[in-house]
């Protein structure tokens, strides 16, 4: 290998190392910021819960990555604890939770709002001027996977589907969706009417959350 090739290889390796170090630093800063708001990282309570943040990928209604560095799911302690309780119920039935979204910075909420504002889809996205439950770490989006196959069963609609198929109505219920909703309700988490994947604390109203917790403005 000549000197030029060695130099190029050294530069490439250094670039990769610097990128890794930068990513680690950014993630550490994000973790500190979330923890200052009183949020906890879900897998620190239960490592069996899978994390697949859809807004960290293009696999969402926006069709693009919205979370530049966020890869972990953060929640307020009470909802995180109830999620762990639901996971125990689901594991007994041969399923496991997958978190699709949790705490969401309000800056991301603005991007979503600007896309749907003035359209029929507006009702599916919380107005960021006050913030939605996700913007406080008080809501979680989940699905389940079959432990035998590792595949998500038929949930009746895809995540982020804007339409009646995603509504928690009897005519759109599938066996797997019922299993998920039943487990979540048993531990005190209620589904959102228009989104089978979205859950909040039964006894928490929006005004309670707004008055007692800080919005995630990162």
N, C-alpha and C positions, 0 to 999 in steps of 0.2 A: 504494500500500500504506500503510495507516494505521499509527500508532505501535504499537498493540497487536499487530497482525500481525507487524510487524518485530521486536518484542520476543520473541514466541513463536518466530519463525524463528531468532533469535539463540540463544535458550535451547536449541532443538532441535539446532542445529549444535554448540554447546558440549558438549551431552550426548554426541553422537556422537564428538566429538574426545576427550573424557575417557574414553569407553568404549574407544576404540582405543588410547589411551595406557596404560590400565590393562591391557588384553589383552597389549600388547607387553611391559609390565613383568613381568606374571605369567609369560609365556613365557620371558623372559630369566632369571627366577629359577629356573624349572623346568630350563632348559638348564644353568644353573650347578650345580644340585643333582645332576642326572644325571651331569654331567662330573666332579664331585667323587667320585662312586662309580666312576669309571673307565669310564663308558659313552660311546659315541660315537653321533652321529646318522647314521643309515644313508645318507641322501641326500647327506651331505657326502663320502661315499666314491664313490657312484654316483647321479647325479641321474636316471638313467633308471628307477630302481626307484620304482614308484608307492606311495603311502602312503594307506591307507584304513582307519584304525583304527576297527574296528567298535564298540568300547566308548566311542568319542567320539560315537556315534550310537545311536538306539534299535534298530538292526538287529543284535540279538544275542539270546542266549537269555534275558537279563534283561528285554528289551523296554524299556530305558530308557538314557539317557546316564549313563555311569559316570565318564568322564574330563571334568572340567569345563573344563580348559584344555589338556590334553595333546593335541597334534595331530601330533607328530613321533614317529618310531620310533627308540628308543635301544636299543643292544645292547652287550654286551661286545665288545671289538675282534676277537677270533678268530672269533666267530660272524658278525660283520658282514662280515669279510673273506671268509669262505666263502660268504656270501650273494651278495656281489658276483661271486665266481667262478661261482656257479650262474647268475646273471643272464647272464653272457657265453655260457654254454652254451645257455641258453633263447633268447636273441636270435638265435643262429645258426639256430634252428629256427622262428623266426617268432612267438615268444611273449615275454612280459615278466612279471616278478614284480610282485605286488601284496602289500604287507605289511598284514595284517589285525590283527596285534597283535605287540608286542615286549615291552620292559620294562614291567612292571605294578606299580604301588605296592601294597603289602600291604594297605592300607586298602580297596582295590577288591576284593582277594581275599577279604576278610572278608565283603563284601556278597554275593559269589557263593556263598561257602560257606554263609552263613546261609539262602540260598534253597534249596540242594539237600540240606543236612544232614538225615539221616534218611530220605532218599528213594532210589529206585534210581539216580538221577542223581548221587549223591554220589561215585561212583567216577570221574566225569569231571572233578572239580574238586579241586585240591590243597588240603590242609588248611593254612590260613594260620598256624597256630600255629608251624609250622616254615618255612613258605614253599614255594612251588613254583618250578620253574626260571624261569618268567616273572618272578618276584619278585626275581630276581638279575640279570635281563637276559641269561639264558643260554638262552632259548628264543625262537623266532619262529614266528608263524602266517602262512602265505602261501597265495596261490592264483596263477593265471596268467590273462593275457588274450591273446587272439589279436590280433597287431599289425595284421592286415588289417581286422578288424571292430571291434576295441576292446571285444569282448565276452568274458566269461568262458565258456570251453567247459564242457561237461558234466563235472563232477568226481565224479559219483556221489551226492553229497549236498550240502546246503548247509553252510556254515561254522556251527559250534556245534550241529550236529545230534547229539543223543544217541541213537545207535542203530547197529546193525551196518552200515548203509549207509555209515557214515563210517569203519569199520574198514579197516585196510590188509590186506584179505584178497583173494585172487585173484578170487573170485566177484563182488566189488564194484568191481573195477578198471575204469576207463574209459581210452580211449587218452590223454586229456589228463592224467588222474591219473598214469598211468605215466610220461609225459614229465616231469612235475614231480618225482615221486619219484626217477626215474633221475638227473636233473640234480643234485638235492640229495645223493643218495648218492655220486655221483661226486666231490663236493667235500668229503666227510666229514661230512655231516649226515644223521642218521637220523630217520625219521618215528616218531611215537608210534603204538603199536598201535591205539588207539581213535580217532585223529584224523589223517586224511590231511594236514591243513594244518599240523600241529605238528612242528617240527624242533629237534633239539638236536645238540650236538657229539658225534661218535661216541665219543671217548675220555674224555669227561667223565661221571663218575658224579654222582649227587646229593650224596653225601658230599664229593666233591672240590670241587664248587661251594660247598657250605655252609661248608667249611673255608677256602676261599681268597677268597671274595667276600662283600660286604656285601648284606644284604637291603635292598630299596628301601622305606624307611619315610618317605614324604613326606606 
